[in-house]
Amino acid sequence: MANYENIVLDLEREELEESFPDVKLYIKLFACYLVQNKLYDAKFLWKRVPLSFKTENEDLNELYLLLKALISNNIQDFLKHIKRDWPEEIKSIMDDLLRSAQGNVVSTIENAYTWIVRENLIEAIDVYQNQLTECSSNNKTGDNQSNVSHINTATVSSEHQLSRLTGFVSFLEN
């Protein structure tokens, strides 16, 4: 993933210096904010974008839909809206954003499950089977005969698991 800090600083400086910034500047800055997970910066940028740009530019509206999906933590909407042909100037940024989001989902799944059916994992992160190994971390191994992906987790003693479960149950009771 590229270093977006310098790009964002340059774009913000350019926005301040120009009296009438171009829509491409807003699009690139918006995409950089999303890939850096600066959602509220992107939200404030959306409020600064002239209304004429919002109504006339489809890419800007799609970026806003991505922002809404990320803020509401709706991965399905996010994956639905990111799967489109983006302009060449932000295509690599959007690819980085997609890889980052898929990596976050795989990481969350790795933390939540010790095994998962490969088709369910593929459906959850909206990738093809050959892309699964690319976006998953090195903690993942696959069993091709049973179509089950095993997630290697640190060995945890039964006592520790039992104490965590007891703590959780007592939390639910209170």
PETAJO-V386740 format. One record per residue. RES is the residue in one letter. PSI is psi in whole degrees, -180 to 180 (NA if undefined). NEAR is the number of other ideal C-beta (glycine too) atoms within 12 Angstrom. D_FIRST is the distance of its C-alpha to the first C-alpha in whole Angstrom. Layout:
# PETAJO-V386740
res psi near d_first
RES PSI NEAR D_FIRST
RES PSI NEAR D_FIRST
This chain:
# PETAJO-V386740
res psi near d_first
M 136 18 0
A 163 19 4
N 106 14 7
Y -11 28 8
E -49 16 11
N -37 13 13
I -45 26 13
V -44 28 14
L -43 16 17
D -43 18 18
L -40 32 18
E -40 27 20
R -43 15 22
E -39 20 23
E -41 28 24
L -36 14 26
E -32 12 28
E 141 15 28
S -35 8 31
F 87 13 30
P 150 24 26
D 154 20 25
V -31 28 24
K -34 22 21
L -46 32 20
Y -41 37 21
I -47 38 18
K -42 36 15
L -42 39 16
F -47 49 17
A -40 41 13
C -40 37 11
Y -42 35 14
L -44 42 13
V -26 36 9
Q -2 28 10
N 32 22 13
K 73 24 16
L -37 26 18
Y -28 16 21
D -40 24 20
A -37 35 19
K -42 21 23
F -34 17 24
L -42 33 23
W -37 29 24
K -25 16 27
R -20 22 27
V 132 30 27
P 145 20 30
L -35 12 32
S -36 12 32
F -39 26 28
K -39 23 28
T -28 13 31
E -21 14 30
N 116 23 27
E -37 19 25
D -41 31 22
L -40 35 22
N -37 23 24
E -38 29 22
L -39 42 19
Y -38 31 22
L -37 27 23
L -43 41 19
L -46 35 19
K -39 22 23
A -40 25 22
L -41 33 19
I -40 20 22
S 0 14 24
N 40 16 22
N 93 17 23
I -31 25 20
Q -46 18 23
D -41 21 23
F -50 32 19
L -33 26 19
K -42 17 22
H -24 29 21
I -19 35 17
K 79 21 19
R 172 19 20
D 113 13 20
W 155 28 18
P 152 22 18
E -35 14 17
E -19 22 15
I 5 37 13
K -45 19 13
S -34 21 9
I -43 35 8
M -34 32 11
D -42 24 9
D -40 27 6
L -43 39 9
L -47 36 11
R -40 24 9
S -45 26 9
A -43 35 13
Q -39 33 14
G -39 26 12
N -40 25 14
V -43 33 17
V -41 34 17
S -42 21 17
T -42 21 20
I -40 32 22
E -35 29 22
N -23 16 23
A -28 15 26
Y 151 23 27
T -22 20 28
W 156 22 29
I 145 30 28
V 131 18 29
R -40 30 26
E -37 18 27
N -39 17 27
L -44 34 24
I -41 27 23
E -37 19 24
A -35 28 23
I 6 37 19
D 55 24 20
V 166 26 19
Y 160 16 21
Q -39 19 22
N -19 12 21
Q -14 19 17
L -44 31 18
T -29 22 18
E -42 19 14
C -12 31 13
S 160 34 16
S 178 23 15
N -6 14 18
N 4 21 20
K 134 29 21
T 151 20 24
G 149 25 26
D 102 15 30
N -28 13 30
Q -38 7 34
S 1 13 34
N 34 18 31
V 133 20 30
S 122 32 26
H 135 22 27
I 119 27 25
N 118 17 26
T 161 18 26
A 142 12 28
T 127 9 32
V 134 13 33
S 156 10 37
S -37 10 39
E -44 10 41
H -43 13 37
Q -41 16 37
L -39 13 40
S -38 14 40
R -43 15 37
L -42 15 39
T -43 14 42
G -40 14 40
F -44 13 38
V -42 12 41
S -33 11 43
F -43 10 41
L -35 9 41
E -32 8 45
N NA 7 45
